[in-house]
């Protein structure tokens, strides 16, 4: 095939590309919960950049702040130099996020991706404790770099590492076993000097596993995990990369359980605008980094700091967004339950504005996503066998848009199940 015979994407872009295969069109513009392709076809976005666009595409408030900042020659790139934009962000984090929640975290800028935050969190936990083993959970997803992959479950993704992924031990996530998971194995293994489990530096957990299939951990399970860790001097790392920034209702997804992790990884929606940015939050006494011991060129992406600060002020000065997320989520849940009752072989689960439709016949989930795309709705699959259709609309989605999107989803299920 010559370049002329195919698109530039097929000719030049690596085979590694993925989403463009599920959604074979060329997107051009976006606003709120909508994307438009170059032919003018509109798609309702219940994918939201895999949780990066909690406040919608090109949110006009953030856009104005960003454009004003750029036009005033505000700093764009600054490594970890002090800047006015970073000062504003840190002050706003303190005043709107940490202080109201009684959190005494210090903030590390680890580089812009979720995997950057996870890598830094793992390194810090090992450095502080002087131990190497990290406990992770079945079906976990933490990113694609070696450390993050070593705590990720998916076999195909792990295999691509090309080297052994070591110094981690998987434990059953809540709901993984038929019996309710009560940590009897983990507790026994930790306390038995003959179990073969080295004392871990840390446990890393998602409160809701997004990529792993919308697996929701019960609050009591998270509380027990937290107690178990603190009683044994094991650091608890919550990966809030996908479920943070209000996705499950509160700003941090762990708030619902009343726990305070030792370290938190934050990314995706923290910049609000889809600009790359990540944070590692750590209990003050854990900040044992030496200057420059962990670094990176893109830790000071100041345009992201500008939109992050505006996002916090706009949406987290009160609890309006949290309440609307929970209300919209309850509505979606009820409608999905109705959908599952009309068709056998499907169940639903979720929290806040992350929901999954779980198909007994996994192949149907992928087909539903394909038909939904043709009908103008973007949803992706997740889970060990891609058996879950994951719904991740922007938190700013309107009631009419929810009705529209769920209508398309129901139609797609009908077409896949009944063939018409
Ligand atoms: N942790 C979680 C929970 C995630 O969902 C993701 C991305 N899907 C990551 C880490 C990795 O983030 P990134 O792709 O930005 O490296």
Boltz pocket constraint, residues with backbone or C-beta under 6 A from the ligand:
constraints:
  - pocket:
      binder: B
      contacts: [[A, 50], [A, 112], [A, 113], [A, 114], [A, 115], [A, 116], [A, 118], [A, 141], [A, 142], [A, 143], [A, 144], [A, 206], [A, 210], [A, 211], [A, 239], [A, 240], [A, 241], [A, 242], [A, 243], [A, 267], [A, 268]]
      max_distance: 6.0
